[in-house]
Amino acid sequence: MGVFWFVFLFGLIYWLIAGDIERYKHLIIISAMGKLGVYAIVVYLFSLELVTLLGVILATFNDFVMAFVFVYLYFAIKPSAVKSY
């Protein structure tokens, strides 16, 4: 049940960011850390030989790429002169 709430929380964060990216810009870094956290967990499981190398690649490629996209967005977004909220 704990995994459900973890995934639900990050889904909520992504939804907030998509709604108003300037207002919730600070959540982008949390999202990037979450993606890198998934990557770290799967790599740790690989070191325990519980996951194959193919499993690591298939399970984490998207998370690894999205973490870098989130970091890029965080630094690329400039605040606008007019706030909408």
N, C-alpha and C positions, 0 to 999 in steps of 0.2 A: 504494500500500500504506500510505502514511503516513496517509491520510484514514481508512482502516479502523481503525487503532490509535487515532486521535483520537476517533472515534465510539465505539469499544469502551470507551475509558477513561471517557468521560462517561457511557456507559450503566452502567458499573460504579459510578460515583459515585452516579447516581440510584438504583441498586439498594440501595446501602449506606444512603443517606438514607431510603429507604422502609422499610427493615428496622428502623431505630432512629433516629428523627429527632433525639432529644435528644443521643444519643452522637455523631452525625455532623453536628451543627449547623454546624460550621465549614466543611463541604464545600458548604453551601448558597451561600455567597458565591462559591466557585469555580465553581459551576454557573451562577450569574447572570453572572459574567464570561465564561464560555464562550458563553452565549446572546448576550450583547452583542457578543462577538467575531465571531460569525457575522453578526450584523447589520452590523457595521462593515466586514467583508470584502465583503459584497454591495453595500453603499452605495459602497464604493471601486470595485468593478467597474462600478457604474452611472456613476460619475464618469468612467471610462475609456470609456464607451459600449459596454461589453461585455454589459450587462444592461439590459433595458427597465424602465420604471417599474412596469409590471404585474409583471414578474419580481421586482423588489425587494419589492413588496407581498406577492406570493404566497409568496416564499421566506423572508421574515423576519417576517411578522406574528406567527406563533406564537412565534418566538424572542424577539421584543420583549416580548410579553405575559408569557411565562414568566419572563423576567428580572425583571420587576416582581413577579410572584408569589413568586419565590424571595426577593427582598429583603424583601417583606412577611412571609413565613414566618420569616425569620431574626430579625426584630425582634419577631414575635408569640409565638414559642415561649419559654415560661418554663420553667426547669429544675424538675423535680418534686422533692419531698422525698425520695422513695425511688428509688434507682438500681436498674435491673434487671440490670446487668451486673457 
